[in-house]
Amino acid sequence: MSASTFLNISVFVAILIPLFLTYRAEGGFKTYSKRTLIFLIAWITVTYISGKLGIFQDFSAMPPRFFLLLPTILIVLYFLMKTKHTELIVDNISIYVLIGIQSFRFFPEIFLDLSYREGLAPIQMTYHGRNLDILVAVLALTILVLNKRIPISPKKLGVIFSFIGLGLLINILTIAILSTPTPIRYFMNEPANTFVTEAPYIWLPTVFVSLAFWGHFILIKKLLRKN
């Protein structure tokens, strides 16, 4: 299977996660579920078009346009965290499930492996190199399956998972940035990391990275509220 085909399939599966959480939180396909579906369709459409138009592909600009992508994602997530939709999920979804959804991170790891084999991604962005994010997926799946049999309170488990999950997410983002053809490039092996600004590969940061951050932010909000 090609990297692009696998990406298309896994993105479709991944965007079902927030839709599933919303559906479960409000007890059916109601107002917030419909809004979530509309938002997700709009998000993947807009980001795909931005990749097709090459909006983030100019690495010679200062700052490189690619560097504007992550702040854009975080700004969108900031406003999402302020919505009643977020409150609905925080109030009705358990810590174990909020940890478990991060097992979707198997998808980007397999995609990066396929991309490396096709000559698109540099090795350091994969689990063959410096990307350890697959450990988060393994840990999330383990916690989801074992949940209450783990002799640690849900809150403490959530805190530990958040540190590990966010730490390894920031690790791969740093590697990705330092692999781009910019003045701060550290990893000089080829290929440089430019493919993630093109469609459909732009869904790696805009869908997978966004979903990982969103899941962590939801979990942290839940932990801060938990007595």
DAGI-V752195 format. One record per backbone hydrogen bond with DSSP energy under -1.0 kcal/mol. NH is the residue of the N-H (numbers start at 1). CO is the residue of the C=O. Records with the same first field share a line. If there is no record, write none. Layout:
# DAGI-V752195
NH = CO ; CO
This chain:
# DAGI-V752195
6 = 2
7 = 3
8 = 4
9 = 5
10 = 6
11 = 7
12 = 8
13 = 9
14 = 10
15 = 11
16 = 13
17 = 14
20 = 16
21 = 17
22 = 18
23 = 19
24 = 20
25 = 21
26 = 22
28 = 23
30 = 28
34 = 30
35 = 31
36 = 32
37 = 33
38 = 34
39 = 35
40 = 36
41 = 37
42 = 38
43 = 39
44 = 40
45 = 41
46 = 42
47 = 43
48 = 44
49 = 45
50 = 46
51 = 47
52 = 48
53 = 49
55 = 50
57 = 54
59 = 57
65 = 58
67 = 64
68 = 65
69 = 66
72 = 68
73 = 69
74 = 70
75 = 71
76 = 72
77 = 73
78 = 74
79 = 75
80 = 76
81 = 77
83 = 80
87 = 83
88 = 84
89 = 85
90 = 86
91 = 87
92 = 88
93 = 89
98 = 94
99 = 95
100 = 96
101 = 97
102 = 99
103 = 100
104 = 101
105 = 102
106 = 103
107 = 104
109 = 105
110 = 106
111 = 107
112 = 108
113 = 109
114 = 110
115 = 111
116 = 112
117 = 113
118 = 114
119 = 116
120 = 115
125 = 122
126 = 123
129 = 126
131 = 126
135 = 132
136 = 133
137 = 133
138 = 134
139 = 135
140 = 136
141 = 137
142 = 138
143 = 139
144 = 140
145 = 141
146 = 142
147 = 143
149 = 146
150 = 147
152 = 150
157 = 153
158 = 154
159 = 155
160 = 156
161 = 157
162 = 158
163 = 159
164 = 160
165 = 161
166 = 162
167 = 163
168 = 164
169 = 165
170 = 166
171 = 167
172 = 168
173 = 169
174 = 170
175 = 171
176 = 172
177 = 173
178 = 174
180 = 177
182 = 180
185 = 182
186 = 178
187 = 178
193 = 179
194 = 192
197 = 194
198 = 195
202 = 198
203 = 200
204 = 201
206 = 202
207 = 203
208 = 203
209 = 204
210 = 205
211 = 207
212 = 208
213 = 209
214 = 210
215 = 211
216 = 212
217 = 213
218 = 214
219 = 215
220 = 216
221 = 217
222 = 218
223 = 219
224 = 220
225 = 221
226 = 222
